[in-house]
């Protein structure tokens, strides 16, 4: 029973996390604008904010899409987790743990979730798994 539910649970987790990252990246483009995101990054002391802000915006959009599709999961999961470590260091860490006080609780859970999904194969309908099956000759074991 658990083995049958696992692929669906991973699919749901992958899509939920992917949507969160996608929306956060999209906001840096459409809501804040890259100039606003850069200004914010400068205000919190992110080095090379003019490069970092657009790079993070692209990472969150592309990484979110990768999670949703189940593509390049180890790479996307690792990069998104590192993104969240940066959010802890530069934004949330000084506020402590609790999200209610602006702490790192939420971004830590996003980092952990991105890593977990990134290294589990992604579950049902993950492109990584579908492509791996197509490349494996019939009768061969992976």
WOSULZI-V742497 format. One line per field, one symbol per residue. ss: DSSP state (A for helix, B for strand, O for the rest). Layout:
# WOSULZI-V742497
ss=???
This chain:
# WOSULZI-V742497
ss=OAAAAAAAAAAAAAAAAAAAAAAAAAAAAAOOAAAAAAAAAAAOOOOOAAAAAAAAAAAAAAAAAAAAAOOOAAAAAAAAAAAAAAAAAAAAAAAOOOAAAOOOAAAAAAAAAAAAAAOOOOOOOOAAAAAAAAAOOOOOOO
